[in-house]
Amino acid sequence: MQLTTSQYDLLERAIVDGSRITIMRRGTEYVVIPERLRLDGGREIVIARHPSTGHRLELILDEIDALEGVR
């Protein structure tokens, strides 16, 4: 999936504010708190934490099916 500019804005705002987003990937919904973006081998990766357990997740942007903010 190619993110739109509004989705990038949402992701960047969530990183700055520490707010939650939902990411759909391969039929699984992840509710996470994104911490940063990094580039690895030409692929953008979201470094995030699970809000309840604190576990670290790395989600590759081009593998994401959908991205939305949590209200």
PDB file with SEQRES, HELIX, SHEET and CRYST1 records, atoms N, CA, C and O in Angstrom:
SEQRES   1 A   71  MET GLN LEU THR THR SER GLN TYR ASP LEU LEU GLU ARG          
SEQRES   2 A   71  ALA ILE VAL ASP GLY SER ARG ILE THR ILE MET ARG ARG          
SEQRES   3 A   71  GLY THR GLU TYR VAL VAL ILE PRO GLU ARG LEU ARG LEU          
SEQRES   4 A   71  ASP GLY GLY ARG GLU ILE VAL ILE ALA ARG HIS PRO SER          
SEQRES   5 A   71  THR GLY HIS ARG LEU GLU LEU ILE LEU ASP GLU ILE ASP          
SEQRES   6 A   71  ALA LEU GLU GLY VAL ARG                                      
HELIX    1 AA1 THR A    5  ASP A   17  1                                  13    
HELIX    2 AA2 LEU A   61  GLU A   63  5                                   3    
SHEET    1 AA1 5 ARG A  56  ILE A  60  0                                        
SHEET    2 AA1 5 ARG A  43  ARG A  49 -1                                        
SHEET    3 AA1 5 THR A  28  ASP A  40 -1                                        
SHEET    4 AA1 5 ILE A  21  ARG A  25 -1                                        
SHEET    5 AA1 5 ALA A  66  GLY A  69 -1                                        
CRYST1    1.000    1.000    1.000  90.00  90.00  90.00 P 1           1          
ATOM      1  N   MET A   1       0.838  -1.186   0.000  1.00  0.00           N  
ATOM      2  CA  MET A   1       0.000   0.000   0.000  1.00  0.00           C  
ATOM      3  C   MET A   1       0.877   1.241   0.000  1.00  0.00           C  
ATOM      4  O   MET A   1       1.854   1.321   0.744  1.00  0.00           O  
ATOM      5  N   GLN A   2       0.534   2.176  -0.809  1.00  0.00           N  
ATOM      6  CA  GLN A   2       1.193   3.474  -0.839  1.00  0.00           C  
ATOM      7  C   GLN A   2       0.383   4.423   0.037  1.00  0.00           C  
ATOM      8  O   GLN A   2      -0.802   4.636  -0.219  1.00  0.00           O  
ATOM      9  N   LEU A   3       1.006   4.995   1.066  1.00  0.00           N  
ATOM     10  CA  LEU A   3       0.291   5.916   1.943  1.00  0.00           C  
ATOM     11  C   LEU A   3       0.016   7.233   1.242  1.00  0.00           C  
ATOM     12  O   LEU A   3       0.827   7.719   0.454  1.00  0.00           O  
ATOM     13  N   THR A   4      -1.143   7.799   1.541  1.00  0.00           N  
ATOM     14  CA  THR A   4      -1.469   9.119   1.021  1.00  0.00           C  
ATOM     15  C   THR A   4      -0.786  10.169   1.899  1.00  0.00           C  
ATOM     16  O   THR A   4      -0.270   9.853   2.971  1.00  0.00           O  
ATOM     17  N   THR A   5      -0.788  11.408   1.438  1.00  0.00           N  
ATOM     18  CA  THR A   5      -0.177  12.472   2.232  1.00  0.00           C  
ATOM     19  C   THR A   5      -0.920  12.661   3.553  1.00  0.00           C  
ATOM     20  O   THR A   5      -0.291  12.950   4.571  1.00  0.00           O  
ATOM     21  N   SER A   6      -2.235  12.504   3.557  1.00  0.00           N  
ATOM     22  CA  SER A   6      -2.986  12.650   4.811  1.00  0.00           C  
ATOM     23  C   SER A   6      -2.664  11.511   5.783  1.00  0.00           C  
ATOM     24  O   SER A   6      -2.653  11.722   6.996  1.00  0.00           O  
ATOM     25  N   GLN A   7      -2.401  10.305   5.262  1.00  0.00           N  
ATOM     26  CA  GLN A   7      -2.015   9.194   6.130  1.00  0.00           C  
ATOM     27  C   GLN A   7      -0.615   9.409   6.701  1.00  0.00           C  
ATOM     28  O   GLN A   7      -0.368   9.097   7.866  1.00  0.00           O  
ATOM     29  N   TYR A   8       0.307   9.940   5.889  1.00  0.00           N  
ATOM     30  CA  TYR A   8       1.632  10.287   6.408  1.00  0.00           C  
ATOM     31  C   TYR A   8       1.515  11.356   7.490  1.00  0.00           C  
ATOM     32  O   TYR A   8       2.175  11.271   8.525  1.00  0.00           O  
ATOM     33  N   ASP A   9       0.672  12.365   7.249  1.00  0.00           N  
ATOM     34  CA  ASP A   9       0.459  13.407   8.248  1.00  0.00           C  
ATOM     35  C   ASP A   9      -0.088  12.810   9.539  1.00  0.00           C  
ATOM     36  O   ASP A   9       0.357  13.168  10.629  1.00  0.00           O  
ATOM     37  N   LEU A  10      -1.054  11.900   9.416  1.00  0.00           N  
ATOM     38  CA  LEU A  10      -1.634  11.232  10.575  1.00  0.00           C  
ATOM     39  C   LEU A  10      -0.562  10.446  11.342  1.00  0.00           C  
ATOM     40  O   LEU A  10      -0.497  10.515  12.570  1.00  0.00           O  
ATOM     41  N   LEU A  11       0.263   9.714  10.626  1.00  0.00           N  
ATOM     42  CA  LEU A  11       1.324   8.928  11.240  1.00  0.00           C  
ATOM     43  C   LEU A  11       2.345   9.832  11.935  1.00  0.00           C  
ATOM     44  O   LEU A  11       2.740   9.564  13.070  1.00  0.00           O  
ATOM     45  N   GLU A  12       2.764  10.881  11.271  1.00  0.00           N  
ATOM     46  CA  GLU A  12       3.737  11.797  11.861  1.00  0.00           C  
ATOM     47  C   GLU A  12       3.165  12.503  13.085  1.00  0.00           C  
ATOM     48  O   GLU A  12       3.873  12.691  14.074  1.00  0.00           O  
ATOM     49  N   ARG A  13       1.896  12.895  13.034  1.00  0.00           N  
ATOM     50  CA  ARG A  13       1.239  13.547  14.167  1.00  0.00           C  
ATOM     51  C   ARG A  13       1.132  12.575  15.344  1.00  0.00           C  
ATOM     52  O   ARG A  13       1.328  12.971  16.493  1.00  0.00           O  
ATOM     53  N   ALA A  14       0.823  11.313  15.067  1.00  0.00           N  
ATOM     54  CA  ALA A  14       0.736  10.300  16.126  1.00  0.00           C  
ATOM     55  C   ALA A  14       2.097  10.079  16.787  1.00  0.00           C  
ATOM     56  O   ALA A  14       2.169   9.861  17.997  1.00  0.00           O  
ATOM     57  N   ILE A  15       3.168  10.132  16.007  1.00  0.00           N  
ATOM     58  CA  ILE A  15       4.513   9.988  16.571  1.00  0.00           C  
ATOM     59  C   ILE A  15       4.815  11.158  17.500  1.00  0.00           C  
ATOM     60  O   ILE A  15       5.313  10.958  18.608  1.00  0.00           O  
ATOM     61  N   VAL A  16       4.520  12.366  17.061  1.00  0.00           N  
ATOM     62  CA  VAL A  16       4.796  13.557  17.859  1.00  0.00           C  
ATOM     63  C   VAL A  16       3.945  13.585  19.131  1.00  0.00           C  
ATOM     64  O   VAL A  16       4.449  13.890  20.211  1.00  0.00           O  
ATOM     65  N   ASP A  17       2.651  13.265  19.002  1.00  0.00           N  
ATOM     66  CA  ASP A  17       1.717  13.352  20.127  1.00  0.00           C  
ATOM     67  C   ASP A  17       1.706  12.105  21.005  1.00  0.00           C  
ATOM     68  O   ASP A  17       1.217  12.156  22.134  1.00  0.00           O  
ATOM     69  N   GLY A  18       2.232  10.997  20.513  1.00  0.00           N  
ATOM     70  CA  GLY A  18       2.171   9.750  21.271  1.00  0.00           C  
ATOM     71  C   GLY A  18       0.775   9.150  21.278  1.00  0.00           C  
ATOM     72  O   GLY A  18       0.398   8.459  22.224  1.00  0.00           O  
ATOM     73  N   SER A  19      -0.001   9.417  20.214  1.00  0.00           N  
ATOM     74  CA  SER A  19      -1.371   8.907  20.144  1.00  0.00           C  
ATOM     75  C   SER A  19      -1.428   7.571  19.413  1.00  0.00           C  
ATOM     76  O   SER A  19      -0.477   7.180  18.735  1.00  0.00           O  
ATOM     77  N   ARG A  20      -2.536   6.888  19.555  1.00  0.00           N  
ATOM     78  CA  ARG A  20      -2.707   5.549  18.982  1.00  0.00           C  
ATOM     79  C   ARG A  20      -3.187   5.609  17.530  1.00  0.00           C  
ATOM     80  O   ARG A  20      -3.902   6.526  17.125  1.00  0.00           O  
ATOM     81  N   ILE A  21      -2.773   4.611  16.772  1.00  0.00           N  
ATOM     82  CA  ILE A  21      -3.268   4.414  15.418  1.00  0.00           C  
ATOM     83  C   ILE A  21      -3.615   2.938  15.253  1.00  0.00           C  
ATOM     84  O   ILE A  21      -3.154   2.090  16.018  1.00  0.00           O  
ATOM     85  N   THR A  22      -4.426   2.648  14.254  1.00  0.00           N  
ATOM     86  CA  THR A  22      -4.683   1.255  13.907  1.00  0.00           C  
ATOM     87  C   THR A  22      -4.041   0.978  12.561  1.00  0.00           C  
ATOM     88  O   THR A  22      -4.116   1.784  11.634  1.00  0.00           O  
ATOM     89  N   ILE A  23      -3.410  -0.180  12.477  1.00  0.00           N  
ATOM     90  CA  ILE A  23      -2.776  -0.622  11.250  1.00  0.00           C  
ATOM     91  C   ILE A  23      -3.333  -1.994  10.913  1.00  0.00           C  
ATOM     92  O   ILE A  23      -3.318  -2.896  11.750  1.00  0.00           O  
ATOM     93  N   MET A  24      -3.825  -2.154   9.692  1.00  0.00           N  
ATOM     94  CA  MET A  24      -4.274  -3.457   9.207  1.00  0.00           C  
ATOM     95  C   MET A  24      -3.165  -4.040   8.344  1.00  0.00           C  
ATOM     96  O   MET A  24      -2.657  -3.387   7.432  1.00  0.00           O  
ATOM     97  N   ARG A  25      -2.798  -5.284   8.649  1.00  0.00           N  
ATOM     98  CA  ARG A  25      -1.770  -5.971   7.871  1.00  0.00           C  
ATOM     99  C   ARG A  25      -2.120  -7.449   7.818  1.00  0.00           C  
ATOM    100  O   ARG A  25      -2.250  -8.105   8.852  1.00  0.00           O  
ATOM    101  N   ARG A  26      -2.269  -7.959   6.617  1.00  0.00           N  
ATOM    102  CA  ARG A  26      -2.565  -9.379   6.394  1.00  0.00           C  
ATOM    103  C   ARG A  26      -3.753  -9.871   7.218  1.00  0.00           C  
ATOM    104  O   ARG A  26      -3.719 -10.969   7.774  1.00  0.00           O  
ATOM    105  N   GLY A  27      -4.795  -9.058   7.291  1.00  0.00           N  
ATOM    106  CA  GLY A  27      -6.014  -9.454   7.993  1.00  0.00           C  
ATOM    107  C   GLY A  27      -5.986  -9.286   9.497  1.00  0.00           C  
ATOM    108  O   GLY A  27      -6.948  -9.649  10.173  1.00  0.00           O  
ATOM    109  N   THR A  28      -4.897  -8.741  10.042  1.00  0.00           N  
ATOM    110  CA  THR A  28      -4.790  -8.529  11.481  1.00  0.00           C  
ATOM    111  C   THR A  28      -4.766  -7.035  11.762  1.00  0.00           C  
ATOM    112  O   THR A  28      -4.058  -6.276  11.099  1.00  0.00           O  
ATOM    113  N   GLU A  29      -5.548  -6.623  12.751  1.00  0.00           N  
ATOM    114  CA  GLU A  29      -5.578  -5.214  13.148  1.00  0.00           C  
ATOM    115  C   GLU A  29      -4.665  -5.008  14.348  1.00  0.00           C  
ATOM    116  O   GLU A  29      -4.774  -5.710  15.354  1.00  0.00           O  
ATOM    117  N   TYR A  30      -3.774  -4.050  14.232  1.00  0.00           N  
ATOM    118  CA  TYR A  30      -2.864  -3.694  15.312  1.00  0.00           C  
ATOM    119  C   TYR A  30      -3.217  -2.297  15.792  1.00  0.00           C  
ATOM    120  O   TYR A  30      -3.285  -1.364  14.991  1.00  0.00           O  
ATOM    121  N   VAL A  31      -3.440  -2.145  17.080  1.00  0.00           N  
ATOM    122  CA  VAL A  31      -3.580  -0.822  17.680  1.00  0.00           C  
ATOM    123  C   VAL A  31      -2.251  -0.559  18.360  1.00  0.00           C  
ATOM    124  O   VAL A  31      -1.866  -1.279  19.282  1.00  0.00           O  
ATOM    125  N   VAL A  32      -1.550   0.467  17.909  1.00  0.00           N  
ATOM    126  CA  VAL A  32      -0.184   0.726  18.384  1.00  0.00           C  
ATOM    127  C   VAL A  32       0.022   2.212  18.640  1.00  0.00           C  
ATOM    128  O   VAL A  32      -0.751   3.062  18.198  1.00  0.00           O  
ATOM    129  N   ILE A  33       1.093   2.489  19.369  1.00  0.00           N  
ATOM    130  CA  ILE A  33       1.557   3.853  19.553  1.00  0.00           C  
ATOM    131  C   ILE A  33       2.874   3.962  18.783  1.00  0.00           C  
ATOM    132  O   ILE A  33       3.894   3.430  19.220  1.00  0.00           O  
ATOM    133  N   PRO A  34       2.855   4.649  17.641  1.00  0.00           N  
ATOM    134  CA  PRO A  34       4.091   4.746  16.852  1.00  0.00           C  
ATOM    135  C   PRO A  34       5.105   5.643  17.551  1.00  0.00           C  
ATOM    136  O   PRO A  34       4.756   6.667  18.137  1.00  0.00           O  
ATOM    137  N   GLU A  35       6.382   5.228  17.472  1.00  0.00           N  
ATOM    138  CA  GLU A  35       7.446   6.000  18.107  1.00  0.00           C  
ATOM    139  C   GLU A  35       8.349   6.693  17.100  1.00  0.00           C  
ATOM    140  O   GLU A  35       8.834   7.798  17.346  1.00  0.00           O  
ATOM    141  N   ARG A  36       8.573   6.036  15.959  1.00  0.00           N  
ATOM    142  CA  ARG A  36       9.425   6.658  14.938  1.00  0.00           C  
ATOM    143  C   ARG A  36       9.310   5.886  13.634  1.00  0.00           C  
ATOM    144  O   ARG A  36       8.776   4.778  13.582  1.00  0.00           O  
ATOM    145  N   LEU A  37       9.826   6.507  12.587  1.00  0.00           N  
ATOM    146  CA  LEU A  37       9.963   5.882  11.275  1.00  0.00           C  
ATOM    147  C   LEU A  37      11.446   5.688  11.013  1.00  0.00           C  
ATOM    148  O   LEU A  37      12.265   6.528  11.385  1.00  0.00           O  
ATOM    149  N   ARG A  38      11.786   4.588  10.377  1.00  0.00           N  
ATOM    150  CA  ARG A  38      13.179   4.411   9.962  1.00  0.00           C  
ATOM    151  C   ARG A  38      13.195   3.795   8.579  1.00  0.00           C  
ATOM    152  O   ARG A  38      12.226   3.179   8.136  1.00  0.00           O  
ATOM    153  N   LEU A  39      14.305   3.974   7.921  1.00  0.00           N  
ATOM    154  CA  LEU A  39      14.497   3.451   6.579  1.00  0.00           C  
ATOM    155  C   LEU A  39      15.523   2.338   6.645  1.00  0.00           C  
ATOM    156  O   LEU A  39      16.601   2.513   7.213  1.00  0.00           O  
ATOM    157  N   ASP A  40      15.190   1.181   6.060  1.00  0.00           N  
ATOM    158  CA  ASP A  40      16.103   0.037   6.061  1.00  0.00           C  
ATOM    159  C   ASP A  40      16.044  -0.618   4.689  1.00  0.00           C  
ATOM    160  O   ASP A  40      15.027  -1.204   4.319  1.00  0.00           O  
ATOM    161  N   GLY A  41      17.112  -0.522   3.952  1.00  0.00           N  
ATOM    162  CA  GLY A  41      17.157  -1.120   2.624  1.00  0.00           C  
ATOM    163  C   GLY A  41      16.120  -0.554   1.666  1.00  0.00           C  
ATOM    164  O   GLY A  41      15.604  -1.271   0.809  1.00  0.00           O  
ATOM    165  N   GLY A  42      15.813   0.729   1.810  1.00  0.00           N  
ATOM    166  CA  GLY A  42      14.840   1.367   0.941  1.00  0.00           C  
ATOM    167  C   GLY A  42      13.396   1.168   1.362  1.00  0.00           C  
ATOM    168  O   GLY A  42      12.486   1.616   0.664  1.00  0.00           O  
ATOM    169  N   ARG A  43      13.165   0.506   2.489  1.00  0.00           N  
ATOM    170  CA  ARG A  43      11.800   0.268   2.981  1.00  0.00           C  
ATOM    171  C   ARG A  43      11.585   1.073   4.262  1.00  0.00           C  
ATOM    172  O   ARG A  43      12.449   1.116   5.138  1.00  0.00           O  
ATOM    173  N   GLU A  44      10.412   1.713   4.354  1.00  0.00           N  
ATOM    174  CA  GLU A  44      10.073   2.485   5.544  1.00  0.00           C  
ATOM    175  C   GLU A  44       9.452   1.553   6.586  1.00  0.00           C  
ATOM    176  O   GLU A  44       8.585   0.737   6.274  1.00  0.00           O  
ATOM    177  N   ILE A  45       9.910   1.693   7.815  1.00  0.00           N  
ATOM    178  CA  ILE A  45       9.458   0.839   8.903  1.00  0.00           C  
ATOM    179  C   ILE A  45       8.956   1.717  10.046  1.00  0.00           C  
ATOM    180  O   ILE A  45       9.630   2.661  10.458  1.00  0.00           O  
ATOM    181  N   VAL A  46       7.760   1.394  10.555  1.00  0.00           N  
ATOM    182  CA  VAL A  46       7.207   2.073  11.715  1.00  0.00           C  
ATOM    183  C   VAL A  46       7.650   1.301  12.953  1.00  0.00           C  
ATOM    184  O   VAL A  46       7.369   0.110  13.083  1.00  0.00           O  
ATOM    185  N   ILE A  47       8.331   1.974  13.843  1.00  0.00           N  
ATOM    186  CA  ILE A  47       8.686   1.399  15.137  1.00  0.00           C  
ATOM    187  C   ILE A  47       7.584   1.836  16.095  1.00  0.00           C  
ATOM    188  O   ILE A  47       7.345   3.031  16.272  1.00  0.00           O  
ATOM    189  N   ALA A  48       6.913   0.863  16.713  1.00  0.00           N  
ATOM    190  CA  ALA A  48       5.751   1.172  17.552  1.00  0.00           C  
ATOM    191  C   ALA A  48       5.756   0.305  18.803  1.00  0.00           C  
ATOM    192  O   ALA A  48       6.505  -0.666  18.907  1.00  0.00           O  
ATOM    193  N   ARG A  49       4.905   0.679  19.744  1.00  0.00           N  
ATOM    194  CA  ARG A  49       4.711  -0.085  20.976  1.00  0.00           C  
ATOM    195  C   ARG A  49       3.233  -0.448  21.110  1.00  0.00           C  
ATOM    196  O   ARG A  49       2.349   0.333  20.761  1.00  0.00           O  
ATOM    197  N   HIS A  50       2.992  -1.644  21.622  1.00  0.00           N  
ATOM    198  CA  HIS A  50       1.627  -2.055  21.934  1.00  0.00           C  
ATOM    199  C   HIS A  50       1.210  -1.270  23.182  1.00  0.00           C  
ATOM    200  O   HIS A  50       1.955  -1.253  24.162  1.00  0.00           O  
ATOM    201  N   PRO A  51       0.043  -0.622  23.171  1.00  0.00           N  
ATOM    202  CA  PRO A  51      -0.321   0.246  24.295  1.00  0.00           C  
ATOM    203  C   PRO A  51      -0.548  -0.491  25.624  1.00  0.00           C  
ATOM    204  O   PRO A  51      -0.364   0.104  26.686  1.00  0.00           O  
ATOM    205  N   SER A  52      -0.936  -1.751  25.587  1.00  0.00           N  
ATOM    206  CA  SER A  52      -1.202  -2.477  26.835  1.00  0.00           C  
ATOM    207  C   SER A  52       0.021  -3.212  27.364  1.00  0.00           C  
ATOM    208  O   SER A  52       0.312  -3.163  28.558  1.00  0.00           O  
ATOM    209  N   THR A  53       0.729  -3.887  26.481  1.00  0.00           N  
ATOM    210  CA  THR A  53       1.848  -4.726  26.922  1.00  0.00           C  
ATOM    211  C   THR A  53       3.191  -4.014  26.852  1.00  0.00           C  
ATOM    212  O   THR A  53       4.127  -4.388  27.559  1.00  0.00           O  
ATOM    213  N   GLY A  54       3.297  -2.992  26.005  1.00  0.00           N  
ATOM    214  CA  GLY A  54       4.561  -2.294  25.839  1.00  0.00           C  
ATOM    215  C   GLY A  54       5.521  -2.989  24.895  1.00  0.00           C  
ATOM    216  O   GLY A  54       6.644  -2.525  24.696  1.00  0.00           O  
ATOM    217  N   HIS A  55       5.088  -4.108  24.306  1.00  0.00           N  
ATOM    218  CA  HIS A  55       5.971  -4.814  23.373  1.00  0.00           C  
ATOM    219  C   HIS A  55       6.257  -3.958  22.148  1.00  0.00           C  
ATOM    220  O   HIS A  55       5.390  -3.231  21.663  1.00  0.00           O  
ATOM    221  N   ARG A  56       7.476  -4.056  21.661  1.00  0.00           N  
ATOM    222  CA  ARG A  56       7.913  -3.299  20.477  1.00  0.00           C  
ATOM    223  C   ARG A  56       7.530  -4.054  19.217  1.00  0.00           C  
ATOM    224  O   ARG A  56       7.698  -5.270  19.127  1.00  0.00           O  
ATOM    225  N   LEU A  57       7.010  -3.311  18.246  1.00  0.00           N  
ATOM    226  CA  LEU A  57       6.642  -3.872  16.945  1.00  0.00           C  
ATOM    227  C   LEU A  57       7.335  -3.069  15.858  1.00  0.00           C  
ATOM    228  O   LEU A  57       7.494  -1.853  15.967  1.00  0.00           O  
ATOM    229  N   GLU A  58       7.743  -3.766  14.812  1.00  0.00           N  
ATOM    230  CA  GLU A  58       8.274  -3.109  13.620  1.00  0.00           C  
ATOM    231  C   GLU A  58       7.387  -3.514  12.458  1.00  0.00           C  
ATOM    232  O   GLU A  58       7.325  -4.688  12.094  1.00  0.00           O  
ATOM    233  N   LEU A  59       6.700  -2.539  11.877  1.00  0.00           N  
ATOM    234  CA  LEU A  59       5.763  -2.795  10.791  1.00  0.00           C  
ATOM    235  C   LEU A  59       6.253  -2.083   9.536  1.00  0.00           C  
ATOM    236  O   LEU A  59       6.444  -0.867   9.534  1.00  0.00           O  
ATOM    237  N   ILE A  60       6.450  -2.840   8.488  1.00  0.00           N  
ATOM    238  CA  ILE A  60       6.944  -2.300   7.224  1.00  0.00           C  
ATOM    239  C   ILE A  60       5.778  -1.644   6.485  1.00  0.00           C  
ATOM    240  O   ILE A  60       4.739  -2.269   6.274  1.00  0.00           O  
ATOM    241  N   LEU A  61       5.956  -0.394   6.095  1.00  0.00           N  
ATOM    242  CA  LEU A  61       4.860   0.370   5.503  1.00  0.00           C  
ATOM    243  C   LEU A  61       4.309  -0.237   4.228  1.00  0.00           C  
ATOM    244  O   LEU A  61       3.100  -0.191   4.002  1.00  0.00           O  
ATOM    245  N   ASP A  62       5.166  -0.806   3.386  1.00  0.00           N  
ATOM    246  CA  ASP A  62       4.630  -1.342   2.127  1.00  0.00           C  
ATOM    247  C   ASP A  62       3.877  -2.661   2.322  1.00  0.00           C  
ATOM    248  O   ASP A  62       3.313  -3.184   1.360  1.00  0.00           O  
ATOM    249  N   GLU A  63       3.853  -3.209   3.534  1.00  0.00           N  
ATOM    250  CA  GLU A  63       3.070  -4.405   3.838  1.00  0.00           C  
ATOM    251  C   GLU A  63       1.740  -4.074   4.516  1.00  0.00           C  
ATOM    252  O   GLU A  63       0.940  -4.969   4.789  1.00  0.00           O  
ATOM    253  N   ILE A  64       1.505  -2.790   4.786  1.00  0.00           N  
ATOM    254  CA  ILE A  64       0.297  -2.350   5.484  1.00  0.00           C  
ATOM    255  C   ILE A  64      -0.859  -2.251   4.492  1.00  0.00           C  
ATOM    256  O   ILE A  64      -0.700  -1.740   3.383  1.00  0.00           O  
ATOM    257  N   ASP A  65      -2.034  -2.751   4.912  1.00  0.00           N  
ATOM    258  CA  ASP A  65      -3.228  -2.679   4.080  1.00  0.00           C  
ATOM    259  C   ASP A  65      -4.038  -1.414   4.358  1.00  0.00           C  
ATOM    260  O   ASP A  65      -4.665  -0.870   3.448  1.00  0.00           O  
ATOM    261  N   ALA A  66      -4.031  -0.941   5.610  1.00  0.00           N  
ATOM    262  CA  ALA A  66      -4.786   0.261   5.976  1.00  0.00           C  
ATOM    263  C   ALA A  66      -4.161   0.874   7.210  1.00  0.00           C  
ATOM    264  O   ALA A  66      -3.551   0.182   8.025  1.00  0.00           O  
ATOM    265  N   LEU A  67      -4.322   2.197   7.340  1.00  0.00           N  
ATOM    266  CA  LEU A  67      -3.817   2.938   8.480  1.00  0.00           C  
ATOM    267  C   LEU A  67      -4.845   4.000   8.844  1.00  0.00           C  
ATOM    268  O   LEU A  67      -5.265   4.774   7.983  1.00  0.00           O  
ATOM    269  N   GLU A  68      -5.258   4.045  10.115  1.00  0.00           N  
ATOM    270  CA  GLU A  68      -6.252   5.005  10.568  1.00  0.00           C  
ATOM    271  C   GLU A  68      -5.911   5.492  11.970  1.00  0.00           C  
ATOM    272  O   GLU A  68      -5.203   4.814  12.716  1.00  0.00           O  
ATOM    273  N   GLY A  69      -6.413   6.660  12.320  1.00  0.00           N  
ATOM    274  CA  GLY A  69      -6.223   7.172  13.669  1.00  0.00           C  
ATOM    275  C   GLY A  69      -7.285   6.615  14.603  1.00  0.00           C  
ATOM    276  O   GLY A  69      -8.371   6.229  14.169  1.00  0.00           O  
ATOM    277  N   VAL A  70      -6.965   6.576  15.872  1.00  0.00           N  
ATOM    278  CA  VAL A  70      -7.917   6.136  16.897  1.00  0.00           C  
ATOM    279  C   VAL A  70      -8.441   7.375  17.607  1.00  0.00           C  
ATOM    280  O   VAL A  70      -7.670   8.245  18.011  1.00  0.00           O  
ATOM    281  N   ARG A  71      -9.747   7.445  17.753  1.00  0.00           N  
ATOM    282  CA  ARG A  71     -10.352   8.620  18.423  1.00  0.00           C  
ATOM    283  C   ARG A  71     -10.763   8.286  19.811  1.00  0.00           C  
ATOM    284  O   ARG A  71     -11.286   9.143  20.523  1.00  0.00           O  
TER     285      ARG A  71                                                      
END                                                                             
